[in-house]
Amino acid sequence: MNNWMQIYHRRLKELGLLRDEGVQSLLQFAIQYDDKATYNDVGELLNIRINEALLKDDPFMPYPQHENLIVPGIFIGVHDPTGVPFHWGYEDQQYSVLLLGAPGSGKTNLAYWIIEALTAEG
């Protein structure tokens, strides 16, 4: 197994993707056509699959799953690309929050709004 294959094999194993049929097919294809162009193409596809696995449950990923956004909690806004409402779940509210943004982007207003929503009776 060459160095390229070892790197991907280790990462895919960590994420539990070695059992995925699509990943297995890509690896077999790379083995069958053992050249640099194939490694580049297969590497791009494997990177996409790895990133999908890493971001599977992250509501801040570019295209979150609908079921990951609808949770009991405070309505934060709407995910622009999909139009799905995004909520800050009550389970997640036990953790700290870091608000980042350019000056004038609404960080303070969001913090006030969250505090108001958390203290509202209801």
C-alpha positions in Angstrom: 0.0 0.0 0.0 1.5 3.3 -1.0 1.8 6.4 1.1 -1.3 8.1 -0.5 -3.4 5.0 0.3 -2.1 4.7 3.9 -3.1 8.3 4.7 -6.6 7.9 3.4 -7.0 4.5 4.8 -6.2 5.7 8.3 -8.5 8.7 8.1 -11.4 6.6 6.6 -10.9 4.0 9.3 -11.1 6.7 12.1 -14.4 8.0 10.7 -15.8 4.5 10.1 -16.1 5.0 6.4 -14.2 1.9 5.3 -17.5 0.0 5.5 -19.2 2.5 3.0 -19.7 0.8 -0.4 -19.0 4.1 -2.3 -15.7 4.6 -0.5 -14.7 1.0 -1.1 -15.4 1.4 -4.8 -13.3 4.5 -4.9 -10.4 2.8 -3.2 -10.7 -0.2 -5.6 -10.7 2.2 -8.5 -7.5 3.9 -7.3 -5.8 0.5 -6.8 -6.9 -0.7 -10.3 -5.7 2.5 -12.1 -2.5 3.2 -10.2 -1.5 6.6 -11.5 -1.3 10.2 -10.2 -4.3 11.5 -12.1 -6.5 8.8 -10.6 -5.1 9.5 -7.1 -6.0 13.2 -7.6 -9.5 12.5 -8.7 -10.2 9.8 -6.1 -8.6 12.0 -3.5 -11.0 14.8 -4.2 -14.0 12.5 -3.9 -12.7 11.0 -0.7 -12.1 14.4 0.8 -15.7 15.3 0.1 -16.9 12.1 1.7 -14.6 12.7 4.7 -15.8 16.3 5.1 -19.4 15.1 4.9 -18.7 12.7 7.7 -17.0 15.3 9.9 -19.8 17.8 9.4 -22.7 15.3 9.6 -24.2 16.7 12.8 -22.9 20.3 12.6 -25.7 22.7 12.0 -23.2 25.3 10.8 -22.1 23.3 7.8 -23.0 24.7 4.4 -26.0 22.3 3.8 -27.2 21.1 7.2 -29.7 18.3 7.4 -33.2 19.6 8.2 -33.6 17.3 11.3 -30.5 18.7 12.8 -31.9 22.2 12.9 -35.4 21.7 14.3 -34.8 21.1 18.0 -36.5 22.4 21.1 -34.9 25.8 21.9 -34.6 29.4 20.9 -35.3 30.3 17.3 -32.1 31.9 15.9 -33.0 32.5 12.3 -33.3 30.9 8.9 -30.5 29.1 7.0 -30.3 31.1 3.8 -29.5 28.3 1.2 -32.2 26.0 2.4 -34.7 28.2 4.1 -34.8 25.9 7.1 -35.3 27.5 10.5 -32.4 27.2 12.9 -32.8 26.8 16.6 -30.3 27.0 19.5 -31.3 23.8 21.4 -31.8 23.8 25.1 -29.3 21.0 25.4 -26.6 23.2 23.9 -27.4 26.1 26.1 -25.4 24.7 29.0 -22.2 25.6 27.0 -20.5 28.9 26.3 -21.2 30.8 23.2 -18.6 32.8 21.1 -20.0 35.5 18.9 -17.7 36.7 16.1 -18.4 39.2 13.5 -17.4 42.5 11.9 -18.1 45.8 13.8 -21.8 46.7 13.3 -22.9 43.2 12.3 -25.2 42.7 15.3 -23.3 40.7 17.8 -24.5 42.8 20.8 -28.1 42.8 19.6 -27.9 39.0 19.2 -26.5 38.7 22.7 -29.3 40.9 24.1 -31.9 39.0 22.1 -30.7 35.7 23.4 -30.7 36.9 27.0 -34.2 38.2 26.6 -35.4 34.9 25.1 -33.7 32.9 27.9 -35.3 35.1 30.7 -38.7 35.4 29.1 -41.5 33.6 31.0 -43.2 31.2 29.0 
